Amino acid sequence: MAEFQTGKTDPGESCLKQLESLLRAYAAEEGDAAGQDRRHRQEAAGEAARRRWASAAKPLGSLGLLEQAVEQIAVLTGTEEVDLSGKAVLVFCADNGVVAQGVSQTGCNVTAAAVRQMIRRRTSVSRMADRAGCFVVPVDMGILDFEGGPEMRSFRDPEGILNRKVRNGTADLTEGPAMTREEAARAVLTGIRLAEKAKEEGFQLLAAGEMGIGNTTTSSAVISVLLGLAPEKVTGRGAGLSDEGLLRKLRAIRAGIEKNRPDPGDPLDVLSKVGGLDLAGMCGLFLGGMLYRVPVLMDGLPSSAAALLAVRMCPAASGAVFASHVSAEPAGGIVLGELGKKPLISAEMRLGEGTGAVAAMPLLDMALEVYRSCYTFEEGGIEPYVPQN
């Protein structure tokens, strides 16, 4: 299927102008003859996938959300021959200045410590990904005072990190914007370009992961503003805050929103003022999934906040967003509902790193085995099931 053809931007432009140009070009291409032709092929692919499921010798729709996911991937990619053999979880790593307000049990130094282990593929997501046949791609978006690590040449490298630092951690959002609008755009563009690189390297399924102390605070702030909900409705204990810690977290979110007055009608404004660099990178990954026709699995609260930002920037991004699990954080189900997504897993997970998304990958692999190889009603000499209503 034809890819997005006008994705190249002028490197001499600001990142903000490049991002705006990219999204404008996509919207224009969607409205022209090539875009209409692509949509026809996508619809045909979805219908072909539904027919294939219906021919499999089993009760209609009996694999539930797994069947729907395969159909939606067929629509996104424009082919019923769904292939998810190349998998990668991109873990966007960054520190958040709001940690100074006591919103987490630990300090920012823990981000760098965890990333050093991720570089060696020893963290939780690394071990889960190894079992799921998924490559781990850590991305330094803004780890505070981090010395860097061996640069990955390919997403398939067994060790290393992508050094894409936008700034040395964000500012404390209770005192002013977390970052500039230009920095936010640069971080979003980074995620988009990484989706493009993943497609070029032959990956067919991506997951949006993160590592950054304090990022449930920024996520809750973003969600509160975008959905117009009180911080109390969307804020949880993160990595296990006490009652006092939760009160500090809520105070910080309220203060950040009051200080910065983010515009809920301008997602990039919300992101730059009360968000984080990891959220920005994941937002770009979801947008890149839309542009380059690669499905991207959400993980928990931060990645769902990033998906919400992406869909608010460009509603068509929803077609590339796939739910994996529902976070145990209060806003987890709220954001999924807003996005119209249903989780494959309900396990009260809240680890982060992309672990929930990676956990869903084997489910999709098993569904594809049935989709491709299950005998048909015709082959079994069985009368096909038909819808009863």
ZATI-266583 format. One record per residue (C-alpha): residue number from 0; residue in one letter; x, y, z. Coordinates in pm, 1 decimal. Example, Ala and Ser with C-alpha at 12.3 -4.5 7.8 and 13.67 -1.06 7.14 Angstrom:
2
node pos:0 | code:A | x:1230.0 | y:-450.0 | z:780.0
node pos:1 | code:S | x:1367.0 | y:-106.0 | z:714.0
***
This chain:
389
node pos:0 | code:M | x:0.0 | y:0.0 | z:0.0
node pos:1 | code:A | x:125.7 | y:350.1 | z:-79.9
node pos:2 | code:E | x:290.3 | y:529.0 | z:208.0
node pos:3 | code:F | x:255.9 | y:890.0 | z:312.5
node pos:4 | code:Q | x:453.3 | y:1059.7 | z:37.1
node pos:5 | code:T | x:505.9 | y:1416.6 | z:155.4
node pos:6 | code:G | x:674.7 | y:1351.9 | z:487.8
node pos:7 | code:K | x:999.1 | y:1534.8 | z:413.1
node pos:8 | code:T | x:1036.7 | y:1877.5 | z:567.7
node pos:9 | code:D | x:1286.8 | y:2159.4 | z:534.3
node pos:10 | code:P | x:1559.6 | y:2101.4 | z:795.8
node pos:11 | code:G | x:1625.2 | y:2474.3 | z:793.7
node pos:12 | code:E | x:1283.5 | y:2540.0 | z:942.7
node pos:13 | code:S | x:1215.5 | y:2541.2 | z:1314.7
node pos:14 | code:C | x:1088.9 | y:2214.7 | z:1458.3
node pos:15 | code:L | x:755.2 | y:2383.1 | z:1519.5
node pos:16 | code:K | x:724.7 | y:2478.4 | z:1151.3
node pos:17 | code:Q | x:835.4 | y:2129.6 | z:1045.2
node pos:18 | code:L | x:570.8 | y:1965.4 | z:1263.0
node pos:19 | code:E | x:299.3 | y:2198.1 | z:1138.8
node pos:20 | code:S | x:406.9 | y:2139.6 | z:777.1
node pos:21 | code:L | x:407.9 | y:1763.4 | z:822.9
node pos:22 | code:L | x:55.1 | y:1751.3 | z:964.3
node pos:23 | code:R | x:-73.6 | y:1994.1 | z:700.1
node pos:24 | code:A | x:80.2 | y:1783.4 | z:424.1
node pos:25 | code:Y | x:-82.1 | y:1469.4 | z:563.8
node pos:26 | code:A | x:-422.1 | y:1638.6 | z:580.5
node pos:27 | code:A | x:-385.5 | y:1762.6 | z:223.2
node pos:28 | code:E | x:-282.2 | y:1419.4 | z:96.6
node pos:29 | code:E | x:-576.7 | y:1257.4 | z:272.5
node pos:30 | code:G | x:-809.3 | y:1489.1 | z:82.4
node pos:31 | code:D | x:-666.5 | y:1431.5 | z:-266.1
node pos:32 | code:A | x:-722.5 | y:1147.9 | z:-512.0
node pos:33 | code:A | x:-435.9 | y:940.5 | z:-372.4
node pos:34 | code:G | x:-582.0 | y:966.0 | z:-24.2
node pos:35 | code:Q | x:-925.4 | y:860.1 | z:-145.4
node pos:36 | code:D | x:-775.0 | y:563.7 | z:-328.0
node pos:37 | code:R | x:-585.9 | y:463.4 | z:-13.8
node pos:38 | code:R | x:-902.7 | y:475.7 | z:193.8
node pos:39 | code:H | x:-1081.2 | y:250.9 | z:-56.6
node pos:40 | code:R | x:-798.6 | y:-2.7 | z:-29.6
node pos:41 | code:Q | x:-804.8 | y:20.0 | z:348.2
node pos:42 | code:E | x:-1178.6 | y:-46.8 | z:354.1
node pos:43 | code:A | x:-1132.2 | y:-341.5 | z:119.2
node pos:44 | code:A | x:-855.8 | y:-482.5 | z:340.0
node pos:45 | code:G | x:-1075.7 | y:-456.0 | z:647.8
node pos:46 | code:E | x:-1362.5 | y:-630.8 | z:473.8
node pos:47 | code:A | x:-1129.6 | y:-906.8 | z:349.8
node pos:48 | code:A | x:-1002.4 | y:-957.3 | z:704.9
node pos:49 | code:R | x:-1359.3 | y:-986.3 | z:834.3
node pos:50 | code:R | x:-1438.9 | y:-1245.5 | z:567.7
node pos:51 | code:R | x:-1129.1 | y:-1444.1 | z:660.0
node pos:52 | code:W | x:-1229.0 | y:-1449.1 | z:1026.0
node pos:53 | code:A | x:-1581.9 | y:-1550.6 | z:930.3
node pos:54 | code:S | x:-1450.3 | y:-1845.5 | z:727.4
node pos:55 | code:A | x:-1250.2 | y:-1988.6 | z:1020.5
node pos:56 | code:A | x:-1420.2 | y:-2291.9 | z:1174.9
node pos:57 | code:K | x:-1518.8 | y:-2141.2 | z:1507.5
node pos:58 | code:P | x:-1807.0 | y:-1937.3 | z:1646.5
node pos:59 | code:L | x:-1831.9 | y:-1597.0 | z:1479.6
node pos:60 | code:G | x:-1640.1 | y:-1325.7 | z:1660.3
node pos:61 | code:S | x:-1537.4 | y:-1567.6 | z:1934.2
node pos:62 | code:L | x:-1187.2 | y:-1422.0 | z:1971.4
node pos:63 | code:G | x:-1348.3 | y:-1089.3 | z:2053.4
node pos:64 | code:L | x:-1115.5 | y:-792.7 | z:2073.2
node pos:65 | code:L | x:-831.8 | y:-992.8 | z:1920.3
node pos:66 | code:E | x:-1029.7 | y:-1031.1 | z:1599.2
node pos:67 | code:Q | x:-1113.0 | y:-663.1 | z:1601.7
node pos:68 | code:A | x:-747.3 | y:-572.0 | z:1649.5
node pos:69 | code:V | x:-640.6 | y:-780.4 | z:1349.2
node pos:70 | code:E | x:-914.5 | y:-622.1 | z:1137.5
node pos:71 | code:Q | x:-809.4 | y:-273.0 | z:1247.4
node pos:72 | code:I | x:-445.9 | y:-347.3 | z:1163.8
node pos:73 | code:A | x:-555.5 | y:-466.4 | z:819.6
node pos:74 | code:V | x:-736.0 | y:-135.4 | z:770.5
node pos:75 | code:L | x:-437.8 | y:68.6 | z:888.2
node pos:76 | code:T | x:-186.0 | y:-115.5 | z:672.1
node pos:77 | code:G | x:-415.5 | y:-160.8 | z:373.9
node pos:78 | code:T | x:-367.7 | y:-535.7 | z:343.2
node pos:79 | code:E | x:-546.0 | y:-841.1 | z:480.9
node pos:80 | code:E | x:-207.0 | y:-1019.1 | z:498.2
node pos:81 | code:V | x:-134.8 | y:-894.9 | z:847.6
node pos:82 | code:D | x:225.5 | y:-947.3 | z:956.8
node pos:83 | code:L | x:345.1 | y:-853.7 | z:1307.3
node pos:84 | code:S | x:668.6 | y:-1051.5 | z:1306.8
node pos:85 | code:G | x:887.6 | y:-743.3 | z:1357.0
node pos:86 | code:K | x:816.9 | y:-597.0 | z:1701.0
node pos:87 | code:A | x:984.2 | y:-318.3 | z:1898.7
node pos:88 | code:V | x:906.1 | y:-127.0 | z:2214.8
node pos:89 | code:L | x:1045.0 | y:225.5 | z:2213.3
node pos:90 | code:V | x:1106.7 | y:343.8 | z:2568.5
node pos:91 | code:F | x:1122.4 | y:724.2 | z:2583.2
node pos:92 | code:C | x:1329.8 | y:826.4 | z:2884.1
node pos:93 | code:A | x:1329.3 | y:1172.8 | z:3043.4
node pos:94 | code:D | x:1327.4 | y:1351.5 | z:3374.9
node pos:95 | code:N | x:1067.2 | y:1593.3 | z:3506.4
node pos:96 | code:G | x:1145.7 | y:1907.3 | z:3704.8
node pos:97 | code:V | x:822.4 | y:1875.6 | z:3902.6
node pos:98 | code:V | x:987.9 | y:1595.2 | z:4103.1
node pos:99 | code:A | x:1131.1 | y:1879.3 | z:4314.9
node pos:100 | code:Q | x:781.6 | y:1913.4 | z:4462.4
node pos:101 | code:G | x:793.7 | y:1570.2 | z:4626.1
node pos:102 | code:V | x:552.4 | y:1405.6 | z:4382.7
node pos:103 | code:S | x:739.6 | y:1075.1 | z:4380.2
node pos:104 | code:Q | x:897.1 | y:838.1 | z:4632.1
node pos:105 | code:T | x:1233.3 | y:871.8 | z:4457.6
node pos:106 | code:G | x:1446.8 | y:1139.5 | z:4299.8
node pos:107 | code:C | x:1541.0 | y:1191.4 | z:3937.1
node pos:108 | code:N | x:1862.2 | y:993.1 | z:3982.5
node pos:109 | code:V | x:1654.8 | y:674.9 | z:3961.7
node pos:110 | code:T | x:1570.5 | y:742.8 | z:3596.0
node pos:111 | code:A | x:1936.7 | y:731.2 | z:3494.3
node pos:112 | code:A | x:2002.8 | y:428.6 | z:3713.2
node pos:113 | code:A | x:1717.2 | y:236.1 | z:3551.6
node pos:114 | code:V | x:1820.8 | y:340.1 | z:3202.6
node pos:115 | code:R | x:2174.6 | y:211.0 | z:3257.3
node pos:116 | code:Q | x:2020.8 | y:-130.6 | z:3320.8
node pos:117 | code:M | x:1789.3 | y:-92.4 | z:3021.5
node pos:118 | code:I | x:2090.8 | y:-28.0 | z:2800.4
node pos:119 | code:R | x:2206.7 | y:-375.6 | z:2907.5
node pos:120 | code:R | x:1850.3 | y:-510.7 | z:2858.3
node pos:121 | code:R | x:1805.6 | y:-610.5 | z:3222.9
node pos:122 | code:T | x:1491.7 | y:-416.6 | z:3320.6
node pos:123 | code:S | x:1138.5 | y:-555.6 | z:3347.4
node pos:124 | code:V | x:1037.1 | y:-463.4 | z:2995.1
node pos:125 | code:S | x:1362.6 | y:-605.4 | z:2858.4
node pos:126 | code:R | x:1302.5 | y:-946.6 | z:3010.0
node pos:127 | code:M | x:937.7 | y:-953.8 | z:2903.3
node pos:128 | code:A | x:1026.2 | y:-837.2 | z:2552.8
node pos:129 | code:D | x:1284.2 | y:-1112.8 | z:2516.8
node pos:130 | code:R | x:1012.7 | y:-1371.9 | z:2576.6
node pos:131 | code:A | x:770.4 | y:-1190.4 | z:2341.7
node pos:132 | code:G | x:1018.9 | y:-1169.9 | z:2053.3
node pos:133 | code:C | x:1028.8 | y:-791.3 | z:2079.2
node pos:134 | code:F | x:1329.2 | y:-560.4 | z:2050.7
node pos:135 | code:V | x:1382.5 | y:-291.4 | z:2315.8
node pos:136 | code:V | x:1483.5 | y:57.4 | z:2200.3
node pos:137 | code:P | x:1564.3 | y:301.4 | z:2483.6
node pos:138 | code:V | x:1556.2 | y:667.8 | z:2376.4
node pos:139 | code:D | x:1716.8 | y:944.7 | z:2582.4
node pos:140 | code:M | x:1483.0 | y:1240.2 | z:2536.8
node pos:141 | code:G | x:1603.0 | y:1433.6 | z:2840.4
node pos:142 | code:I | x:1749.9 | y:1226.4 | z:3122.6
node pos:143 | code:L | x:1892.1 | y:1462.5 | z:3382.7
node pos:144 | code:D | x:2274.1 | y:1477.0 | z:3380.0
node pos:145 | code:F | x:2292.4 | y:1144.4 | z:3197.5
node pos:146 | code:E | x:2627.2 | y:1057.8 | z:3048.5
node pos:147 | code:G | x:2473.8 | y:881.0 | z:2752.0
node pos:148 | code:G | x:2540.7 | y:531.0 | z:2631.5
node pos:149 | code:P | x:2650.0 | y:333.1 | z:2327.1
node pos:150 | code:E | x:2450.4 | y:457.1 | z:2028.1
node pos:151 | code:M | x:2227.4 | y:201.4 | z:1862.4
node pos:152 | code:R | x:2278.8 | y:174.3 | z:1487.6
node pos:153 | code:S | x:1972.9 | y:-44.9 | z:1444.7
node pos:154 | code:F | x:1661.8 | y:-112.5 | z:1651.4
node pos:155 | code:R | x:1778.5 | y:-475.4 | z:1654.9
node pos:156 | code:D | x:2102.9 | y:-402.1 | z:1842.7
node pos:157 | code:P | x:2122.2 | y:-618.3 | z:2158.7
node pos:158 | code:E | x:2248.4 | y:-328.0 | z:2372.7
node pos:159 | code:G | x:2265.8 | y:48.9 | z:2359.0
node pos:160 | code:I | x:2043.4 | y:357.2 | z:2347.2
node pos:161 | code:L | x:1930.9 | y:621.5 | z:2100.6
node pos:162 | code:N | x:2070.7 | y:955.3 | z:2216.0
node pos:163 | code:R | x:1804.3 | y:1209.3 | z:2120.2
node pos:164 | code:K | x:1821.3 | y:1450.4 | z:2414.1
node pos:165 | code:V | x:1609.3 | y:1761.1 | z:2362.4
node pos:166 | code:R | x:1704.7 | y:1924.4 | z:2692.4
node pos:167 | code:N | x:1850.9 | y:1822.6 | z:3028.7
node pos:168 | code:G | x:1518.4 | y:1733.5 | z:3190.7
node pos:169 | code:T | x:1217.4 | y:1963.2 | z:3200.1
node pos:170 | code:A | x:1164.6 | y:2264.8 | z:3421.2
node pos:171 | code:D | x:944.5 | y:2252.3 | z:3730.6
node pos:172 | code:L | x:595.2 | y:2307.1 | z:3591.6
node pos:173 | code:T | x:480.5 | y:2467.6 | z:3917.8
node pos:174 | code:E | x:713.7 | y:2758.5 | z:3842.8
node pos:175 | code:G | x:653.6 | y:2797.9 | z:3470.0
node pos:176 | code:P | x:629.9 | y:2596.9 | z:3147.3
node pos:177 | code:A | x:794.0 | y:2254.6 | z:3155.7
node pos:178 | code:M | x:959.2 | y:2332.5 | z:2820.8
node pos:179 | code:T | x:931.7 | y:2573.1 | z:2530.6
node pos:180 | code:R | x:688.8 | y:2517.2 | z:2247.2
node pos:181 | code:E | x:983.1 | y:2463.4 | z:2012.0
node pos:182 | code:E | x:1130.1 | y:2197.1 | z:2241.6
node pos:183 | code:A | x:795.8 | y:2020.2 | z:2259.0
node pos:184 | code:A | x:771.9 | y:2020.7 | z:1879.6
node pos:185 | code:R | x:1125.9 | y:1888.2 | z:1850.5
node pos:186 | code:A | x:1043.6 | y:1601.4 | z:2086.6
node pos:187 | code:V | x:724.4 | y:1516.7 | z:1895.3
node pos:188 | code:L | x:918.2 | y:1519.9 | z:1566.6
node pos:189 | code:T | x:1171.6 | y:1283.7 | z:1722.4
node pos:190 | code:G | x:896.1 | y:1031.0 | z:1788.3
node pos:191 | code:I | x:762.4 | y:1068.2 | z:1434.2
node pos:192 | code:R | x:1106.3 | y:1011.7 | z:1283.0
node pos:193 | code:L | x:1159.8 | y:704.9 | z:1497.8
node pos:194 | code:A | x:834.1 | y:557.0 | z:1368.4
node pos:195 | code:E | x:961.1 | y:621.8 | z:1017.0
node pos:196 | code:K | x:1292.4 | y:454.2 | z:1099.2
node pos:197 | code:A | x:1112.3 | y:154.7 | z:1247.3
node pos:198 | code:K | x:912.9 | y:114.9 | z:926.4
node pos:199 | code:E | x:1231.0 | y:139.6 | z:719.5
node pos:200 | code:E | x:1392.4 | y:-131.2 | z:934.0
node pos:201 | code:G | x:1101.9 | y:-367.2 | z:872.9
node pos:202 | code:F | x:909.4 | y:-343.3 | z:1200.1
node pos:203 | code:Q | x:534.9 | y:-403.1 | z:1179.8
node pos:204 | code:L | x:428.4 | y:-350.6 | z:1542.8
node pos:205 | code:L | x:550.0 | y:-86.4 | z:1786.4
node pos:206 | code:A | x:483.2 | y:-19.3 | z:2152.9
node pos:207 | code:A | x:508.6 | y:314.9 | z:2330.8
node pos:208 | code:G | x:697.0 | y:284.5 | z:2659.3
node pos:209 | code:E | x:854.7 | y:534.5 | z:2898.6
node pos:210 | code:M | x:1093.7 | y:572.2 | z:3187.8
node pos:211 | code:G | x:1093.6 | y:890.4 | z:3390.4
node pos:212 | code:I | x:1037.9 | y:963.5 | z:3756.2
node pos:213 | code:G | x:741.9 | y:1198.0 | z:3800.6
node pos:214 | code:N | x:570.4 | y:1120.1 | z:3471.6
node pos:215 | code:T | x:238.1 | y:1016.2 | z:3621.9
node pos:216 | code:T | x:222.5 | y:1372.6 | z:3755.4
node pos:217 | code:T | x:272.8 | y:1525.4 | z:3411.5
node pos:218 | code:S | x:35.9 | y:1269.2 | z:3258.4
node pos:219 | code:S | x:-239.7 | y:1352.6 | z:3506.5
node pos:220 | code:A | x:-187.6 | y:1724.4 | z:3445.9
node pos:221 | code:V | x:-218.5 | y:1679.7 | z:3069.1
node pos:222 | code:I | x:-527.8 | y:1460.7 | z:3102.2
node pos:223 | code:S | x:-689.6 | y:1699.5 | z:3350.9
node pos:224 | code:V | x:-652.7 | y:1989.8 | z:3108.3
node pos:225 | code:L | x:-747.6 | y:1805.0 | z:2788.0
node pos:226 | code:L | x:-1056.2 | y:1641.9 | z:2939.7
node pos:227 | code:G | x:-1158.9 | y:1931.3 | z:3161.7
node pos:228 | code:L | x:-1157.1 | y:1712.1 | z:3471.6
node pos:229 | code:A | x:-1047.0 | y:1805.1 | z:3822.2
node pos:230 | code:P | x:-698.9 | y:1671.9 | z:3907.9
node pos:231 | code:E | x:-854.3 | y:1460.1 | z:4186.7
node pos:232 | code:K | x:-1046.7 | y:1261.4 | z:3923.7
node pos:233 | code:V | x:-740.6 | y:1164.0 | z:3721.7
node pos:234 | code:T | x:-455.2 | y:1145.5 | z:3970.2
node pos:235 | code:G | x:-335.3 | y:833.9 | z:4150.9
node pos:236 | code:R | x:-48.5 | y:719.9 | z:4366.9
node pos:237 | code:G | x:187.3 | y:638.4 | z:4081.7
node pos:238 | code:A | x:466.9 | y:416.5 | z:4210.7
node pos:239 | code:G | x:304.0 | y:395.5 | z:4554.4
node pos:240 | code:L | x:275.2 | y:738.1 | z:4714.3
node pos:241 | code:S | x:152.8 | y:781.4 | z:5071.1
node pos:242 | code:D | x:-150.6 | y:994.6 | z:5147.7
node pos:243 | code:E | x:77.9 | y:1292.3 | z:5211.0
node pos:244 | code:G | x:262.6 | y:1225.9 | z:4886.9
node pos:245 | code:L | x:-62.4 | y:1215.0 | z:4693.3
node pos:246 | code:L | x:-161.4 | y:1552.2 | z:4840.5
node pos:247 | code:R | x:173.1 | y:1698.2 | z:4728.5
node pos:248 | code:K | x:118.4 | y:1557.0 | z:4382.2
node pos:249 | code:L | x:-228.6 | y:1710.7 | z:4357.9
node pos:250 | code:R | x:-100.6 | y:2046.3 | z:4482.0
node pos:251 | code:A | x:172.4 | y:2041.6 | z:4218.7
node pos:252 | code:I | x:-70.8 | y:1964.2 | z:3937.7
node pos:253 | code:R | x:-311.2 | y:2237.5 | z:4047.5
node pos:254 | code:A | x:-26.6 | y:2485.3 | z:4080.9
node pos:255 | code:G | x:111.1 | y:2399.8 | z:3737.2
node pos:256 | code:I | x:-225.3 | y:2442.4 | z:3569.4
node pos:257 | code:E | x:-292.4 | y:2767.7 | z:3755.5
node pos:258 | code:K | x:53.7 | y:2907.7 | z:3680.0
node pos:259 | code:N | x:71.0 | y:2816.0 | z:3312.1
node pos:260 | code:R | x:-293.6 | y:2835.0 | z:3199.9
node pos:261 | code:P | x:-253.1 | y:2573.8 | z:2922.5
node pos:262 | code:D | x:-505.2 | y:2601.5 | z:2640.9
node pos:263 | code:P | x:-706.1 | y:2274.3 | z:2614.0
node pos:264 | code:G | x:-775.6 | y:2355.5 | z:2249.8
node pos:265 | code:D | x:-402.7 | y:2358.1 | z:2170.3
node pos:266 | code:P | x:-247.1 | y:2017.6 | z:2252.4
node pos:267 | code:L | x:107.7 | y:2137.4 | z:2191.1
node pos:268 | code:D | x:51.4 | y:2421.0 | z:2437.6
node pos:269 | code:V | x:-68.8 | y:2171.2 | z:2698.9
node pos:270 | code:L | x:226.0 | y:1942.6 | z:2630.8
node pos:271 | code:S | x:485.9 | y:2218.8 | z:2652.6
node pos:272 | code:K | x:345.4 | y:2373.8 | z:2969.4
node pos:273 | code:V | x:253.5 | y:2076.7 | z:3189.4
node pos:274 | code:G | x:377.8 | y:1770.9 | z:2998.4
node pos:275 | code:G | x:710.0 | y:1593.4 | z:2963.9
node pos:276 | code:L | x:963.9 | y:1499.2 | z:2700.4
node pos:277 | code:D | x:874.2 | y:1131.6 | z:2726.7
node pos:278 | code:L | x:507.9 | y:1214.1 | z:2661.0
node pos:279 | code:A | x:612.9 | y:1424.4 | z:2362.6
node pos:280 | code:G | x:821.7 | y:1144.8 | z:2212.5
node pos:281 | code:M | x:539.9 | y:893.7 | z:2252.2
node pos:282 | code:C | x:292.0 | y:1142.4 | z:2105.4
node pos:283 | code:G | x:517.4 | y:1161.0 | z:1800.8
node pos:284 | code:L | x:536.9 | y:782.1 | z:1781.9
node pos:285 | code:F | x:157.4 | y:760.2 | z:1760.4
node pos:286 | code:L | x:151.2 | y:1031.3 | z:1494.2
node pos:287 | code:G | x:426.2 | y:845.8 | z:1308.4
node pos:288 | code:G | x:220.7 | y:528.3 | z:1326.8
node pos:289 | code:M | x:-54.0 | y:716.8 | z:1145.7
node pos:290 | code:L | x:181.3 | y:863.7 | z:886.3
node pos:291 | code:Y | x:369.8 | y:543.2 | z:808.5
node pos:292 | code:R | x:90.6 | y:289.1 | z:867.0
node pos:293 | code:V | x:243.4 | y:107.8 | z:1163.5
node pos:294 | code:P | x:22.3 | y:3.6 | z:1457.7
node pos:295 | code:V | x:138.4 | y:136.5 | z:1795.4
node pos:296 | code:L | x:32.9 | y:-22.1 | z:2124.1
node pos:297 | code:M | x:-38.6 | y:203.7 | z:2419.5
node pos:298 | code:D | x:93.1 | y:95.6 | z:2756.6
node pos:299 | code:G | x:-23.7 | y:264.9 | z:3075.9
node pos:300 | code:L | x:-109.7 | y:614.9 | z:3191.8
node pos:301 | code:P | x:177.2 | y:815.5 | z:3035.2
node pos:302 | code:S | x:142.9 | y:653.6 | z:2694.0
node pos:303 | code:S | x:-235.7 | y:692.3 | z:2702.8
node pos:304 | code:A | x:-188.8 | y:1062.6 | z:2779.7
node pos:305 | code:A | x:49.3 | y:1078.7 | z:2482.9
node pos:306 | code:A | x:-205.1 | y:902.7 | z:2260.8
node pos:307 | code:L | x:-470.2 | y:1152.0 | z:2368.9
node pos:308 | code:L | x:-235.8 | y:1436.8 | z:2274.0
node pos:309 | code:A | x:-169.4 | y:1278.1 | z:1933.7
node pos:310 | code:V | x:-539.2 | y:1230.0 | z:1858.3
node pos:311 | code:R | x:-614.2 | y:1588.1 | z:1963.9
node pos:312 | code:M | x:-338.0 | y:1707.3 | z:1728.0
node pos:313 | code:C | x:-464.6 | y:1490.5 | z:1442.7
node pos:314 | code:P | x:-780.9 | y:1280.3 | z:1489.8
node pos:315 | code:A | x:-670.4 | y:1036.4 | z:1219.2
node pos:316 | code:A | x:-396.6 | y:919.0 | z:1457.1
node pos:317 | code:S | x:-663.0 | y:715.1 | z:1636.0
node pos:318 | code:G | x:-638.3 | y:454.1 | z:1361.3
node pos:319 | code:A | x:-279.5 | y:375.3 | z:1460.0
node pos:320 | code:V | x:-348.3 | y:360.2 | z:1836.5
node pos:321 | code:F | x:-414.9 | y:18.1 | z:1990.6
node pos:322 | code:A | x:-492.7 | y:-45.5 | z:2356.8
node pos:323 | code:S | x:-299.4 | y:-316.6 | z:2539.5
node pos:324 | code:H | x:-418.1 | y:-299.2 | z:2900.5
node pos:325 | code:V | x:-603.8 | y:-67.3 | z:3133.3
node pos:326 | code:S | x:-381.7 | y:102.8 | z:3388.0
node pos:327 | code:A | x:-460.1 | y:74.8 | z:3758.4
node pos:328 | code:E | x:-425.6 | y:454.5 | z:3778.9
node pos:329 | code:P | x:-762.2 | y:638.7 | z:3812.3
node pos:330 | code:A | x:-735.8 | y:797.4 | z:3467.9
node pos:331 | code:G | x:-653.6 | y:471.7 | z:3290.5
node pos:332 | code:G | x:-1009.6 | y:373.3 | z:3205.0
node pos:333 | code:I | x:-1116.9 | y:734.8 | z:3157.4
node pos:334 | code:V | x:-865.4 | y:796.6 | z:2878.4
node pos:335 | code:L | x:-939.5 | y:465.5 | z:2708.5
node pos:336 | code:G | x:-1306.0 | y:560.6 | z:2706.9
node pos:337 | code:E | x:-1229.2 | y:902.3 | z:2561.0
node pos:338 | code:L | x:-1021.0 | y:739.0 | z:2286.6
node pos:339 | code:G | x:-1284.1 | y:472.4 | z:2221.1
node pos:340 | code:K | x:-1036.1 | y:191.3 | z:2288.1
node pos:341 | code:K | x:-1093.0 | y:-137.0 | z:2472.5
node pos:342 | code:P | x:-802.1 | y:-307.5 | z:2651.8
node pos:343 | code:L | x:-691.6 | y:-661.1 | z:2572.9
node pos:344 | code:I | x:-569.1 | y:-710.6 | z:2931.8
node pos:345 | code:S | x:-711.9 | y:-608.9 | z:3269.7
node pos:346 | code:A | x:-443.3 | y:-710.0 | z:3517.1
node pos:347 | code:E | x:-415.0 | y:-399.1 | z:3738.0
node pos:348 | code:M | x:-68.5 | y:-331.6 | z:3596.6
node pos:349 | code:R | x:111.0 | y:-3.0 | z:3661.9
node pos:350 | code:L | x:479.3 | y:-79.9 | z:3607.3
node pos:351 | code:G | x:543.1 | y:132.6 | z:3300.8
node pos:352 | code:E | x:837.5 | y:93.6 | z:3060.4
node pos:353 | code:G | x:595.0 | y:-47.1 | z:2800.7
node pos:354 | code:T | x:543.7 | y:-371.0 | z:2993.4
node pos:355 | code:G | x:166.5 | y:-386.0 | z:2946.8
node pos:356 | code:A | x:201.1 | y:-329.9 | z:2573.0
node pos:357 | code:V | x:465.2 | y:-601.3 | z:2543.8
node pos:358 | code:A | x:243.4 | y:-838.0 | z:2744.8
node pos:359 | code:A | x:-27.5 | y:-797.6 | z:2479.9
node pos:360 | code:M | x:200.3 | y:-890.4 | z:2189.1
node pos:361 | code:P | x:180.8 | y:-1270.8 | z:2235.2
node pos:362 | code:L | x:-198.6 | y:-1244.3 | z:2238.6
node pos:363 | code:L | x:-188.4 | y:-1081.3 | z:1897.5
node pos:364 | code:D | x:56.5 | y:-1345.0 | z:1773.1
node pos:365 | code:M | x:-176.3 | y:-1622.2 | z:1884.3
node pos:366 | code:A | x:-471.7 | y:-1452.1 | z:1719.7
node pos:367 | code:L | x:-275.2 | y:-1429.1 | z:1395.0
node pos:368 | code:E | x:-201.9 | y:-1802.3 | z:1406.2
node pos:369 | code:V | x:-575.2 | y:-1868.9 | z:1410.5
node pos:370 | code:Y | x:-637.7 | y:-1602.2 | z:1146.4
node pos:371 | code:R | x:-382.9 | y:-1753.6 | z:906.9
node pos:372 | code:S | x:-394.5 | y:-2125.0 | z:974.4
node pos:373 | code:C | x:-719.1 | y:-2239.3 | z:1135.1
node pos:374 | code:Y | x:-911.3 | y:-2476.4 | z:909.1
node pos:375 | code:T | x:-1219.2 | y:-2332.2 | z:743.3
node pos:376 | code:F | x:-1580.7 | y:-2444.4 | z:757.5
node pos:377 | code:E | x:-1547.3 | y:-2555.0 | z:395.1
node pos:378 | code:E | x:-1233.6 | y:-2759.4 | z:465.0
node pos:379 | code:G | x:-1404.5 | y:-2930.4 | z:757.0
node pos:380 | code:G | x:-1725.7 | y:-2999.7 | z:569.8
node pos:381 | code:I | x:-1917.7 | y:-2794.1 | z:824.3
node pos:382 | code:E | x:-2206.5 | y:-2561.7 | z:757.9
node pos:383 | code:P | x:-2080.4 | y:-2207.9 | z:828.2
node pos:384 | code:Y | x:-2216.6 | y:-2013.8 | z:1122.1
node pos:385 | code:V | x:-2436.9 | y:-1721.0 | z:1027.0
node pos:386 | code:P | x:-2531.4 | y:-1414.8 | z:1235.0
node pos:387 | code:Q | x:-2854.4 | y:-1476.6 | z:1424.2
node pos:388 | code:N | x:-2967.5 | y:-1114.9 | z:1446.1
***
